[in-house]
Amino acid sequence: MSGALSDYDYDLPRELIAQRPLERRGDSRMMVLDRRAQQTEHRQFRELKRFLQPGDLLVLNDTRVLPARRFSNDGAVEFLFLERLGPKRWKCLVKPGRRMGLGASAKIDDVILQVKEITPDGSVPLPPYIRRPSDEEDKARYQTIFARAPGAVAAPTAGLHFTPEILSEIPHTFITLHVGTGTFLPVRSRNLAEHRMETEHFSISAEAAKKLNDASRIVAVGTTTVRTLESAKRVSEKILAQEGTTNLFIYPPYRFQVVDSLVTNFHLPRSTLLMLVSAFAGRKFLLQAYGEAIRERYRFYSYGDCMLII
């Protein structure tokens, strides 16, 4: 058990943070973590099928990245949050623009927003660790090939590695969880039990629920898929078709009830995503694997390489 924030820290050379995607999605590297044997091996993502078993079901999040839409408390101003530029700085589209000139302010909940700069363009909302403006390439590559349900402010990045060819070879289904701005927020509580997750909306169709209940094993693609499935299981013994919200915070020693294997990218130090994967793989084993990935020069974060944890 590990409930201290400092237990989820590691040092990452900045040059290993992927700033652009690879030319071809399926060319990503894939580190395979065998939890039972406590061993790792280095593979390519296009080899994923080789590690799956008969009866396995791949589960993916089909949310689509769109700017976050919020209104001022008085309903007079609409904000589309496009890109996080810093801890308290966002690029937004504002309507009507005439109400929000330079220096103007508005209030959303208890937060006061003030215009510090006016720019002429909008952009894809890339994570803050990608240190460049977004461009035309990002409009396609910061979406999964199966994204269909608009509503996320960040991509479910484990799904970015899939090509139509890779996906067509593997039995799969889709759920939806709309990733919120909380995915970028740091954990500030030294004691993890005190941290509260942002509420996010999810849905599971009747078709997906049937496939999930009939599967021998569940292979979740990404932490958002894990949180959706584990949240659904808390409602009933079987996974039901449903729409709902979740603020489930998964960290050691959480006991997983649905997910058997996990495809996931490499995550930021002290992040809730790293904590979830630590609960699945084991914190010490996972951080050892991260150290190995750094030595082997894996590419980290949203546009980076991935892990398969079996």
BELCOR-V717975 format. One record per pair of residues at least 4 apart in sequence whose ideal C-beta (glycine too) atoms are under 6 Angstrom apart, sorted by the first residue. I is the first residue (numbers start at 0). J is the second residue. If there is no record, write none. Layout:
i = [I:I]
j = [J:J]
This chain:
i = [0:0:1:1:1:2:2:4:4:4:7:7:7:8:8:9:9:11:15:16:16:16:17:17:17:18:20:20:21:24:24:25:25:25:25:27:27:27:27:28:28:29:29:29:29:30:30:30:31:31:31:32:32:32:32:32:33:33:34:37:39:42:44:48:48:50:51:54:55:55:56:56:56:56:57:57:57:58:58:58:59:59:59:60:60:60:60:60:61:61:61:61:61:62:62:62:62:62:63:63:63:64:64:64:65:66:66:66:67:67:68:69:69:70:70:71:71:71:71:72:76:76:77:78:78:79:80:80:81:81:81:81:82:82:82:83:83:83:84:84:92:93:99:99:101:101:103:104:104:105:106:122:123:123:123:123:124:125:125:126:128:133:136:137:141:142:143:143:144:148:150:151:151:152:153:153:155:155:156:156:157:157:157:157:157:158:160:161:161:172:172:174:174:174:175:176:176:176:176:177:177:178:178:179:179:181:186:186:188:188:191:196:196:198:198:200:201:201:202:203:203:203:203:203:204:205:208:208:208:211:212:212:216:217:217:217:218:219:219:219:219:220:220:222:222:225:226:226:226:228:228:229:230:230:231:232:232:235:249:249:249:250:250:251:251:251:253:260:261:261:262:263:263:264:264:265:265:266:266:266:276:276:277:277:279:280:280:280:292:297:298:298:299]
j = [251:252:6:251:282:191:192:186:189:269:269:273:274:268:269:268:289:15:299:128:299:300:298:302:303:129:140:302:26:160:162:44:45:162:165:44:160:304:305:297:304:42:44:305:307:39:292:306:40:42:307:39:280:288:306:308:38:309:280:284:288:46:160:168:169:307:55:215:216:218:170:210:214:217:169:171:218:172:219:224:158:173:220:155:176:221:223:224:145:147:148:173:175:148:150:151:175:177:146:148:149:142:151:154:149:79:80:81:80:152:79:78:107:74:77:75:76:105:107:106:98:105:94:91:93:92:89:91:90:121:122:124:90:122:124:89:127:183:88:90:121:99:103:114:114:117:114:111:113:112:111:133:133:137:138:141:152:129:133:301:300:137:140:141:154:146:158:159:161:175:177:177:178:180:178:182:221:223:264:301:220:221:262:263:264:220:305:165:166:207:210:203:207:227:202:199:201:223:227:199:200:182:223:197:199:197:194:269:193:194:250:246:248:244:246:244:227:245:242:207:208:231:240:241:240:240:238:239:240:238:237:238:259:257:258:259:260:224:225:258:261:224:262:272:275:258:230:245:247:257:258:257:245:247:238:256:257:239:253:275:278:274:278:277:278:282:278:309:279:308:307:276:306:303:305:299:303:270:272:273:280:285:282:285:308:284:285:308:297:304:303:304:303]
